[in-house]
Amino acid sequence: MANDSASALIKCALNCRCPVCRDGVIFRSHFKMNRECPRCHVIFWKDPGETLGAMYLDFAVAAGSFLVCWAILAITTHLSDAVEIFILCAVACGSVLLCYPLTRSAWTVLVYLSGGIERQRPRLRTIQGGKKSA
């Protein structure tokens, strides 16, 4: 974690790659996140409460897209309030669904930076001692 550059971690978040090995993928499909990295087998999110931070990022995406779309609609059109609200809600919901992998990936990188994701140590095999029976 000491030699991680900001650009490398941002690249990992944008490409939805594991922040530890930078090779494994975080998602199996658009909405299905891997529990662990398929390459280095590090567990991405250990606690169920860790999804709350990603929801904050989802809220920021929804609010940002809502405000940008609202400004565009206010400047360029003269629609009724009901139509504008419908369009704005659709844009906000659509942007969250579209950016879902990016927000989860960005939050995974932030969890990694905070020390919540660590490379796992290899399991040791146990060798049972004793005499062989005849």
PyMOL CGO cylinders between C-alpha atoms (Angstrom):
from pymol import cmd
from pymol.cgo import CYLINDER

trace = [
    CYLINDER, 0.00, 0.00, 0.00, 2.97, 2.34, 0.53, 0.3, 1, 1, 1, 1, 1, 1,
    CYLINDER, 2.97, 2.34, 0.53, 3.95, 2.51, -3.15, 0.3, 1, 1, 1, 1, 1, 1,
    CYLINDER, 3.95, 2.51, -3.15, 0.43, 3.12, -4.47, 0.3, 1, 1, 1, 1, 1, 1,
    CYLINDER, 0.43, 3.12, -4.47, 0.18, 6.20, -6.62, 0.3, 1, 1, 1, 1, 1, 1,
    CYLINDER, 0.18, 6.20, -6.62, -3.07, 8.12, -6.89, 0.3, 1, 1, 1, 1, 1, 1,
    CYLINDER, -3.07, 8.12, -6.89, -3.17, 7.68, -10.65, 0.3, 1, 1, 1, 1, 1, 1,
    CYLINDER, -3.17, 7.68, -10.65, -2.75, 3.90, -10.37, 0.3, 1, 1, 1, 1, 1, 1,
    CYLINDER, -2.75, 3.90, -10.37, -5.59, 3.66, -7.84, 0.3, 1, 1, 1, 1, 1, 1,
    CYLINDER, -5.59, 3.66, -7.84, -7.85, 5.90, -9.92, 0.3, 1, 1, 1, 1, 1, 1,
    CYLINDER, -7.85, 5.90, -9.92, -7.09, 3.70, -12.92, 0.3, 1, 1, 1, 1, 1, 1,
    CYLINDER, -7.09, 3.70, -12.92, -8.03, 0.63, -10.86, 0.3, 1, 1, 1, 1, 1, 1,
    CYLINDER, -8.03, 0.63, -10.86, -11.33, 2.25, -9.85, 0.3, 1, 1, 1, 1, 1, 1,
    CYLINDER, -11.33, 2.25, -9.85, -12.20, 3.28, -13.42, 0.3, 1, 1, 1, 1, 1, 1,
    CYLINDER, -12.20, 3.28, -13.42, -11.30, -0.14, -14.83, 0.3, 1, 1, 1, 1, 1, 1,
    CYLINDER, -11.30, -0.14, -14.83, -13.06, -1.98, -11.96, 0.3, 1, 1, 1, 1, 1, 1,
    CYLINDER, -13.06, -1.98, -11.96, -9.87, -3.85, -11.06, 0.3, 1, 1, 1, 1, 1, 1,
    CYLINDER, -9.87, -3.85, -11.06, -8.65, -5.14, -7.72, 0.3, 1, 1, 1, 1, 1, 1,
    CYLINDER, -8.65, -5.14, -7.72, -6.66, -2.44, -5.89, 0.3, 1, 1, 1, 1, 1, 1,
    CYLINDER, -6.66, -2.44, -5.89, -4.33, -5.05, -4.35, 0.3, 1, 1, 1, 1, 1, 1,
    CYLINDER, -4.33, -5.05, -4.35, -3.12, -7.02, -7.38, 0.3, 1, 1, 1, 1, 1, 1,
    CYLINDER, -3.12, -7.02, -7.38, -4.50, -4.65, -10.07, 0.3, 1, 1, 1, 1, 1, 1,
    CYLINDER, -4.50, -4.65, -10.07, -5.25, -7.66, -12.26, 0.3, 1, 1, 1, 1, 1, 1,
    CYLINDER, -5.25, -7.66, -12.26, -8.42, -9.30, -10.94, 0.3, 1, 1, 1, 1, 1, 1,
    CYLINDER, -8.42, -9.30, -10.94, -11.84, -7.95, -11.81, 0.3, 1, 1, 1, 1, 1, 1,
    CYLINDER, -11.84, -7.95, -11.81, -14.25, -6.67, -9.17, 0.3, 1, 1, 1, 1, 1, 1,
    CYLINDER, -14.25, -6.67, -9.17, -17.44, -7.48, -11.11, 0.3, 1, 1, 1, 1, 1, 1,
    CYLINDER, -17.44, -7.48, -11.11, -18.74, -10.64, -12.79, 0.3, 1, 1, 1, 1, 1, 1,
    CYLINDER, -18.74, -10.64, -12.79, -21.46, -8.68, -14.55, 0.3, 1, 1, 1, 1, 1, 1,
    CYLINDER, -21.46, -8.68, -14.55, -22.82, -5.14, -14.41, 0.3, 1, 1, 1, 1, 1, 1,
    CYLINDER, -22.82, -5.14, -14.41, -24.70, -5.69, -11.13, 0.3, 1, 1, 1, 1, 1, 1,
    CYLINDER, -24.70, -5.69, -11.13, -22.92, -8.76, -9.71, 0.3, 1, 1, 1, 1, 1, 1,
    CYLINDER, -22.92, -8.76, -9.71, -19.83, -7.99, -7.63, 0.3, 1, 1, 1, 1, 1, 1,
    CYLINDER, -19.83, -7.99, -7.63, -17.30, -10.69, -6.80, 0.3, 1, 1, 1, 1, 1, 1,
    CYLINDER, -17.30, -10.69, -6.80, -16.94, -11.42, -3.09, 0.3, 1, 1, 1, 1, 1, 1,
    CYLINDER, -16.94, -11.42, -3.09, -13.20, -11.85, -3.57, 0.3, 1, 1, 1, 1, 1, 1,
    CYLINDER, -13.20, -11.85, -3.57, -10.61, -11.15, -6.23, 0.3, 1, 1, 1, 1, 1, 1,
    CYLINDER, -10.61, -11.15, -6.23, -10.35, -14.06, -8.68, 0.3, 1, 1, 1, 1, 1, 1,
    CYLINDER, -10.35, -14.06, -8.68, -6.55, -13.54, -8.88, 0.3, 1, 1, 1, 1, 1, 1,
    CYLINDER, -6.55, -13.54, -8.88, -5.22, -12.75, -5.40, 0.3, 1, 1, 1, 1, 1, 1,
    CYLINDER, -5.22, -12.75, -5.40, -8.31, -13.95, -3.45, 0.3, 1, 1, 1, 1, 1, 1,
    CYLINDER, -8.31, -13.95, -3.45, -8.46, -10.87, -1.25, 0.3, 1, 1, 1, 1, 1, 1,
    CYLINDER, -8.46, -10.87, -1.25, -11.96, -10.27, 0.15, 0.3, 1, 1, 1, 1, 1, 1,
    CYLINDER, -11.96, -10.27, 0.15, -13.33, -6.94, -1.07, 0.3, 1, 1, 1, 1, 1, 1,
    CYLINDER, -13.33, -6.94, -1.07, -15.97, -6.12, 1.53, 0.3, 1, 1, 1, 1, 1, 1,
    CYLINDER, -15.97, -6.12, 1.53, -15.99, -8.04, 4.79, 0.3, 1, 1, 1, 1, 1, 1,
    CYLINDER, -15.99, -8.04, 4.79, -18.80, -6.21, 6.59, 0.3, 1, 1, 1, 1, 1, 1,
    CYLINDER, -18.80, -6.21, 6.59, -22.34, -5.59, 5.32, 0.3, 1, 1, 1, 1, 1, 1,
    CYLINDER, -22.34, -5.59, 5.32, -22.14, -1.96, 6.52, 0.3, 1, 1, 1, 1, 1, 1,
    CYLINDER, -22.14, -1.96, 6.52, -19.37, -1.19, 4.03, 0.3, 1, 1, 1, 1, 1, 1,
    CYLINDER, -19.37, -1.19, 4.03, -21.97, -0.76, 1.28, 0.3, 1, 1, 1, 1, 1, 1,
    CYLINDER, -21.97, -0.76, 1.28, -23.20, 2.40, 2.96, 0.3, 1, 1, 1, 1, 1, 1,
    CYLINDER, -23.20, 2.40, 2.96, -20.24, 4.42, 1.69, 0.3, 1, 1, 1, 1, 1, 1,
    CYLINDER, -20.24, 4.42, 1.69, -20.89, 3.29, -1.88, 0.3, 1, 1, 1, 1, 1, 1,
    CYLINDER, -20.89, 3.29, -1.88, -24.46, 4.49, -1.44, 0.3, 1, 1, 1, 1, 1, 1,
    CYLINDER, -24.46, 4.49, -1.44, -23.10, 7.95, -0.67, 0.3, 1, 1, 1, 1, 1, 1,
    CYLINDER, -23.10, 7.95, -0.67, -21.26, 7.85, -3.97, 0.3, 1, 1, 1, 1, 1, 1,
    CYLINDER, -21.26, 7.85, -3.97, -24.48, 6.75, -5.69, 0.3, 1, 1, 1, 1, 1, 1,
    CYLINDER, -24.48, 6.75, -5.69, -26.26, 9.70, -4.09, 0.3, 1, 1, 1, 1, 1, 1,
    CYLINDER, -26.26, 9.70, -4.09, -23.56, 12.07, -5.37, 0.3, 1, 1, 1, 1, 1, 1,
    CYLINDER, -23.56, 12.07, -5.37, -23.94, 10.67, -8.90, 0.3, 1, 1, 1, 1, 1, 1,
    CYLINDER, -23.94, 10.67, -8.90, -27.73, 11.01, -8.74, 0.3, 1, 1, 1, 1, 1, 1,
    CYLINDER, -27.73, 11.01, -8.74, -27.59, 14.54, -7.35, 0.3, 1, 1, 1, 1, 1, 1,
    CYLINDER, -27.59, 14.54, -7.35, -24.98, 15.65, -9.88, 0.3, 1, 1, 1, 1, 1, 1,
    CYLINDER, -24.98, 15.65, -9.88, -26.85, 14.26, -12.87, 0.3, 1, 1, 1, 1, 1, 1,
    CYLINDER, -26.85, 14.26, -12.87, -30.11, 15.70, -11.52, 0.3, 1, 1, 1, 1, 1, 1,
    CYLINDER, -30.11, 15.70, -11.52, -28.63, 19.19, -11.17, 0.3, 1, 1, 1, 1, 1, 1,
    CYLINDER, -28.63, 19.19, -11.17, -26.92, 19.18, -14.57, 0.3, 1, 1, 1, 1, 1, 1,
    CYLINDER, -26.92, 19.18, -14.57, -30.06, 17.94, -16.30, 0.3, 1, 1, 1, 1, 1, 1,
    CYLINDER, -30.06, 17.94, -16.30, -32.20, 20.45, -14.39, 0.3, 1, 1, 1, 1, 1, 1,
    CYLINDER, -32.20, 20.45, -14.39, -29.95, 23.32, -15.51, 0.3, 1, 1, 1, 1, 1, 1,
    CYLINDER, -29.95, 23.32, -15.51, -30.10, 22.14, -19.13, 0.3, 1, 1, 1, 1, 1, 1,
    CYLINDER, -30.10, 22.14, -19.13, -33.89, 21.77, -19.03, 0.3, 1, 1, 1, 1, 1, 1,
    CYLINDER, -33.89, 21.77, -19.03, -34.35, 25.16, -17.35, 0.3, 1, 1, 1, 1, 1, 1,
    CYLINDER, -34.35, 25.16, -17.35, -32.22, 26.95, -19.94, 0.3, 1, 1, 1, 1, 1, 1,
    CYLINDER, -32.22, 26.95, -19.94, -33.32, 25.18, -23.12, 0.3, 1, 1, 1, 1, 1, 1,
    CYLINDER, -33.32, 25.18, -23.12, -36.96, 24.16, -22.63, 0.3, 1, 1, 1, 1, 1, 1,
    CYLINDER, -36.96, 24.16, -22.63, -40.27, 25.40, -21.25, 0.3, 1, 1, 1, 1, 1, 1,
    CYLINDER, -40.27, 25.40, -21.25, -41.76, 22.10, -20.07, 0.3, 1, 1, 1, 1, 1, 1,
    CYLINDER, -41.76, 22.10, -20.07, -44.37, 21.74, -17.36, 0.3, 1, 1, 1, 1, 1, 1,
    CYLINDER, -44.37, 21.74, -17.36, -43.19, 20.98, -13.84, 0.3, 1, 1, 1, 1, 1, 1,
    CYLINDER, -43.19, 20.98, -13.84, -44.62, 17.44, -13.92, 0.3, 1, 1, 1, 1, 1, 1,
    CYLINDER, -44.62, 17.44, -13.92, -42.76, 16.58, -17.13, 0.3, 1, 1, 1, 1, 1, 1,
    CYLINDER, -42.76, 16.58, -17.13, -39.52, 18.09, -15.80, 0.3, 1, 1, 1, 1, 1, 1,
    CYLINDER, -39.52, 18.09, -15.80, -39.78, 16.13, -12.55, 0.3, 1, 1, 1, 1, 1, 1,
    CYLINDER, -39.78, 16.13, -12.55, -40.42, 12.90, -14.47, 0.3, 1, 1, 1, 1, 1, 1,
    CYLINDER, -40.42, 12.90, -14.47, -37.40, 13.51, -16.73, 0.3, 1, 1, 1, 1, 1, 1,
    CYLINDER, -37.40, 13.51, -16.73, -35.16, 14.48, -13.81, 0.3, 1, 1, 1, 1, 1, 1,
    CYLINDER, -35.16, 14.48, -13.81, -36.12, 11.42, -11.78, 0.3, 1, 1, 1, 1, 1, 1,
    CYLINDER, -36.12, 11.42, -11.78, -35.52, 9.14, -14.77, 0.3, 1, 1, 1, 1, 1, 1,
    CYLINDER, -35.52, 9.14, -14.77, -32.11, 10.72, -15.40, 0.3, 1, 1, 1, 1, 1, 1,
    CYLINDER, -32.11, 10.72, -15.40, -31.11, 10.44, -11.72, 0.3, 1, 1, 1, 1, 1, 1,
    CYLINDER, -31.11, 10.44, -11.72, -32.18, 6.77, -11.49, 0.3, 1, 1, 1, 1, 1, 1,
    CYLINDER, -32.18, 6.77, -11.49, -30.63, 5.92, -14.84, 0.3, 1, 1, 1, 1, 1, 1,
    CYLINDER, -30.63, 5.92, -14.84, -27.31, 7.51, -13.92, 0.3, 1, 1, 1, 1, 1, 1,
    CYLINDER, -27.31, 7.51, -13.92, -27.12, 5.50, -10.69, 0.3, 1, 1, 1, 1, 1, 1,
    CYLINDER, -27.12, 5.50, -10.69, -27.84, 2.27, -12.56, 0.3, 1, 1, 1, 1, 1, 1,
    CYLINDER, -27.84, 2.27, -12.56, -25.34, 3.14, -15.27, 0.3, 1, 1, 1, 1, 1, 1,
    CYLINDER, -25.34, 3.14, -15.27, -22.56, 4.14, -12.85, 0.3, 1, 1, 1, 1, 1, 1,
    CYLINDER, -22.56, 4.14, -12.85, -23.17, 1.30, -10.35, 0.3, 1, 1, 1, 1, 1, 1,
    CYLINDER, -23.17, 1.30, -10.35, -19.91, -0.57, -11.11, 0.3, 1, 1, 1, 1, 1, 1,
    CYLINDER, -19.91, -0.57, -11.11, -17.86, 2.63, -10.98, 0.3, 1, 1, 1, 1, 1, 1,
    CYLINDER, -17.86, 2.63, -10.98, -19.21, 3.75, -7.62, 0.3, 1, 1, 1, 1, 1, 1,
    CYLINDER, -19.21, 3.75, -7.62, -18.72, 0.31, -6.07, 0.3, 1, 1, 1, 1, 1, 1,
    CYLINDER, -18.72, 0.31, -6.07, -15.23, 0.08, -7.54, 0.3, 1, 1, 1, 1, 1, 1,
    CYLINDER, -15.23, 0.08, -7.54, -14.32, 3.56, -6.32, 0.3, 1, 1, 1, 1, 1, 1,
    CYLINDER, -14.32, 3.56, -6.32, -15.57, 2.71, -2.84, 0.3, 1, 1, 1, 1, 1, 1,
    CYLINDER, -15.57, 2.71, -2.84, -13.57, -0.53, -2.87, 0.3, 1, 1, 1, 1, 1, 1,
    CYLINDER, -13.57, -0.53, -2.87, -10.43, 1.49, -3.61, 0.3, 1, 1, 1, 1, 1, 1,
    CYLINDER, -10.43, 1.49, -3.61, -11.28, 3.87, -0.76, 0.3, 1, 1, 1, 1, 1, 1,
    CYLINDER, -11.28, 3.87, -0.76, -11.77, 0.90, 1.60, 0.3, 1, 1, 1, 1, 1, 1,
    CYLINDER, -11.77, 0.90, 1.60, -8.37, -0.38, 0.45, 0.3, 1, 1, 1, 1, 1, 1,
    CYLINDER, -8.37, -0.38, 0.45, -6.76, 3.01, 1.17, 0.3, 1, 1, 1, 1, 1, 1,
    CYLINDER, -6.76, 3.01, 1.17, -8.24, 3.04, 4.67, 0.3, 1, 1, 1, 1, 1, 1,
    CYLINDER, -8.24, 3.04, 4.67, -6.69, -0.34, 5.43, 0.3, 1, 1, 1, 1, 1, 1,
    CYLINDER, -6.69, -0.34, 5.43, -9.93, -2.32, 5.22, 0.3, 1, 1, 1, 1, 1, 1,
    CYLINDER, -9.93, -2.32, 5.22, -8.62, -4.58, 2.46, 0.3, 1, 1, 1, 1, 1, 1,
    CYLINDER, -8.62, -4.58, 2.46, -5.38, -6.41, 3.08, 0.3, 1, 1, 1, 1, 1, 1,
    CYLINDER, -5.38, -6.41, 3.08, -3.54, -9.09, 1.20, 0.3, 1, 1, 1, 1, 1, 1,
    CYLINDER, -3.54, -9.09, 1.20, -4.28, -12.41, 2.86, 0.3, 1, 1, 1, 1, 1, 1,
    CYLINDER, -4.28, -12.41, 2.86, -1.48, -14.54, 4.11, 0.3, 1, 1, 1, 1, 1, 1,
    CYLINDER, -1.48, -14.54, 4.11, -1.20, -18.00, 2.57, 0.3, 1, 1, 1, 1, 1, 1,
    CYLINDER, -1.20, -18.00, 2.57, -2.71, -20.81, 4.59, 0.3, 1, 1, 1, 1, 1, 1,
    CYLINDER, -2.71, -20.81, 4.59, -0.27, -23.06, 6.34, 0.3, 1, 1, 1, 1, 1, 1,
    CYLINDER, -0.27, -23.06, 6.34, -0.70, -26.79, 6.01, 0.3, 1, 1, 1, 1, 1, 1,
    CYLINDER, -0.70, -26.79, 6.01, -0.79, -28.66, 9.24, 0.3, 1, 1, 1, 1, 1, 1,
    CYLINDER, -0.79, -28.66, 9.24, 1.33, -31.75, 9.52, 0.3, 1, 1, 1, 1, 1, 1,
    CYLINDER, 1.33, -31.75, 9.52, 0.23, -34.27, 12.03, 0.3, 1, 1, 1, 1, 1, 1,
    CYLINDER, 0.23, -34.27, 12.03, 3.12, -35.78, 13.91, 0.3, 1, 1, 1, 1, 1, 1,
    CYLINDER, 3.12, -35.78, 13.91, 3.38, -39.10, 15.59, 0.3, 1, 1, 1, 1, 1, 1,
    CYLINDER, 3.38, -39.10, 15.59, 4.40, -42.60, 14.79, 0.3, 1, 1, 1, 1, 1, 1,
    CYLINDER, 4.40, -42.60, 14.79, 3.10, -44.57, 11.87, 0.3, 1, 1, 1, 1, 1, 1,
    CYLINDER, 3.10, -44.57, 11.87, 1.00, -47.42, 12.95, 0.3, 1, 1, 1, 1, 1, 1,
    CYLINDER, 1.00, -47.42, 12.95, 1.86, -50.80, 11.53, 0.3, 1, 1, 1, 1, 1, 1,
]
cmd.load_cgo(trace, "trace")
